[in-house]
Each structure stands twice: as structure tokens, then as C-alpha cells.
Amino acid sequence: MGFAGGDPHTLATVATGLDHLSADLSRDASQVATQGKSAASAAGDAQVADLAETALAAIGGVVLATATIVQGLSEGSSTAGTQLRRATGMVPQ
């Protein structure tokens, strides 16, 4: 196996940034669900209320799924950095 280069510190920095993004997306997903309930209660028409709540719940689900994917990328970056440090003997910064 060859070594094509890499920087464990950069991978750790990216992992931290992705952690923050994932947390932000999780909060956004929760906020979307709350807004869906607010829109439904303000709609006045039961059918419109159901559609608004369902649509915003679906959007919240997509945002939450994105947060989960981003968290996985963060963990992958962190793991890659750790493995690269171990393989090369680099000292963490």
C-alpha cells in the first residue's frame, strides 16, 4: 500500500467543522417540525393544515437525514486522521 500524503490535523479540523454543521442541521430539522405545527394551527382549514404539517415534516426529515450523513462524514474524517497519524507516526498538533 502506498502513501499519497495527507494531513491528520486538516482531517481533524474538517471533522470538527462537520460536527458543528451536523448539530446545526439537527436543530434546523427540529425547528422545521415546530414551524409545521404552527403553520397547521394557523391554516384554519383542516385539509390545508394536514398538508402543511405533512410537507414540513417531510422537509424536516430530509434535513435530519442530511445531518446524519454529515455526522458520518465527520466520523470518517476523524477516523482517517487517527489512522494516518498512527501509520505515519505524526504527532498531533
N, C-alpha and C positions, 0 to 999 in steps of 0.2 A: 504494500500500500504506500503510495507516495503522499508527500505533504505539499499542498499547494499554497500554503500560507494561511493567515488568519490572525485575528487579534481577539484574545479572550476578553480583554477589557471592553472592546467595542461590542462584543456579543452581550456582555453583562449590562452595558448601558442600554442597548436595544431592548433587552428583556425587561428592564425597569420601565422604559417608556411604554412598552406594550402592556405591562401590568397596569399602569395608570390609565391607558386607553380602555382596557377591558373593564376596569372599575367604573369609568365614566359611562361607558356603553350600558353597563348593568343598571346604573342609576337612571339613565335615559329611558331604558325599557320600562322601568317601574313608573316613571313619570308619564310615559305614553299611556300605560294602562289606567292611571289615575285620570288623565285627560279624557280617555274614552268613556269612563264612568260619568265624568262631568258633562261631556257632550250629550250622552244619553239622557241624563236627567234634565238637561236644558232643551231637549229636542221638542218636547210637547206631544209628538206623535209616536206611538208605541213602535210602529214598524221602522221609522227613521231612527229611533233610539236604539233599537236592536241592531240595525245596520251600522250605525256609528260605533257602537261599543264593539261589535264583532270586527269591524275594519281596523280599529285602533288596537284591539287585542292582537290581531294578526301582525300588524306592524311592530308592536312591542315584542312579539315572538321572534320576528326576524332580527330585530336589534339585539335581543338576548342571545340568539344563536350566533350572531356576529361576535358578541362579547366572548362567548365560549371558544370560538375559533381563535380569536386574538389571544386569549389566555393560553391556548395550546401552543401558539407560535412563541409566546413569551417563555413558556416552559422549555420548548425546543431550543431556543436561543441560549437559555441559561445552561441547559444540559450540554449543548455543543461547546460553550465556553469552558465549562468544567472539564470536559473530556479533552479539549485542546490544551488546556493548562497542564493536565496530567500527562498527556502524550509528549509534550514538548519540554516539560519542566519549567515553564514560565512561572514567574512569581506574580501573584495577584497584586494589582495596583490599589 
